Every structure is written in C-alpha cells, then in structure tokens.
C-alpha cells in the first residue's frame, strides 16, 4: 500500500496548495464559473501529480526488470529456443 499512499497524499497536498494560490490570485470563488474552474483545477492537479508519480514507479520497475533473468528467459522462449 505504500506505493499508493505516498503519491495520493503528495497529489492532494499539491492540489490544495495550488487551489490556495488560485484563491489568493482570484480572490476566492465569487460566481459559479469560478467555483467550477477551481474544482477543475483541483482535480486536474491531483490527476497530473498522481499520474507522474505512478509513471515514475512504472519506469523504475521496468528498469529493474530489463536486466533480470526472467527477461532473458522470455526472450529465449519467444525466439524459439529452450530455456
């Protein structure tokens, strides 16, 4: 679960900070359009940070797998050889 908790908490904190900056710059939600824009900003930031953290984890896992014996066995099997 640690692989999930850290990116989610980081993305929530980042999204909240960006929304706080938005509130300071815009002056807080004053009409329905700005409230929707604020919500879209929060969700978009949360998604972007979580996706970036997840892709970083996938990249690290792929690098670990690249040199492993499992990958060599799979290449041998797919080329028609015996393991």
C-alpha positions as CSV (number, residue, x, y, z in Angstrom):
1,X,0.0,0.0,0.0
2,X,3.0,2.3,0.4
3,X,3.3,2.7,-3.4
4,X,-0.3,4.1,-3.4
5,X,-0.4,6.2,-0.2
6,X,2.6,8.5,-0.9
7,X,1.6,9.6,-4.4
8,X,-2.0,10.2,-3.3
9,X,-1.0,12.3,-0.3
10,X,1.5,14.2,-2.3
11,X,-1.1,14.9,-5.0
12,X,-3.7,16.1,-2.5
13,X,-1.3,18.4,-0.8
14,X,-0.1,19.8,-4.2
15,X,-3.6,20.3,-5.4
16,X,-4.7,22.1,-2.1
17,X,-1.6,24.4,-2.3
18,X,-2.4,25.3,-5.9
19,X,-6.0,26.0,-5.1
20,X,-4.9,28.2,-2.2
21,X,-2.7,30.2,-4.7
22,X,-5.7,30.4,-7.0
23,X,-7.9,31.8,-4.2
24,X,-5.2,34.4,-3.4
25,X,-4.8,35.5,-7.0
26,X,-8.5,35.4,-8.0
27,X,-9.9,36.4,-4.5
28,X,-11.9,33.2,-3.8
29,X,-14.9,31.9,-5.7
30,X,-17.3,34.7,-6.5
31,X,-19.6,33.0,-9.0
32,X,-20.4,29.6,-10.3
33,X,-18.0,29.7,-13.2
34,X,-15.0,30.4,-10.8
35,X,-16.2,27.6,-8.5
36,X,-16.2,25.1,-11.4
37,X,-12.8,26.4,-12.6
38,X,-11.5,25.9,-9.0
39,X,-12.8,22.3,-8.9
40,X,-11.4,21.5,-12.3
41,X,-8.0,23.0,-11.2
42,X,-8.0,20.8,-8.1
43,X,-8.9,17.6,-9.9
44,X,-6.5,18.3,-12.8
45,X,-3.6,19.0,-10.5
46,X,-4.4,15.9,-8.4
47,X,-4.5,13.7,-11.5
48,X,-1.3,15.1,-13.0
49,X,0.7,14.6,-9.9
50,X,-0.6,11.1,-9.3
51,X,0.0,10.1,-12.9
52,X,3.6,11.5,-12.9
53,X,4.3,9.6,-9.6
54,X,2.8,6.4,-11.0
55,X,4.7,6.6,-14.3
56,X,7.9,7.2,-12.3
57,X,7.2,3.9,-10.4
58,X,6.5,2.0,-13.6
59,X,9.7,3.3,-15.2
60,X,11.7,2.1,-12.1
61,X,10.1,-1.3,-12.3
62,X,10.8,-1.6,-16.0
63,X,14.5,-0.7,-15.4
64,X,14.7,-3.4,-12.7
65,X,13.1,-5.9,-15.0
66,X,15.2,-5.1,-18.0
67,X,18.4,-6.8,-16.7
68,X,16.6,-9.7,-14.9
69,X,16.9,-13.3,-15.7
70,X,13.2,-13.5,-16.3
71,X,13.5,-11.2,-19.2
72,X,16.3,-13.3,-20.7
73,X,14.2,-16.4,-20.3
74,X,11.3,-14.8,-22.0
75,X,13.4,-13.7,-24.9
76,X,14.8,-17.2,-25.3
77,X,11.3,-18.7,-25.3
78,X,9.9,-16.2,-27.8
79,X,12.8,-16.8,-30.2
80,X,12.0,-20.5,-30.3
81,X,15.0,-21.7,-28.1
82,X,14.9,-23.7,-25.0
83,X,15.4,-22.0,-21.6
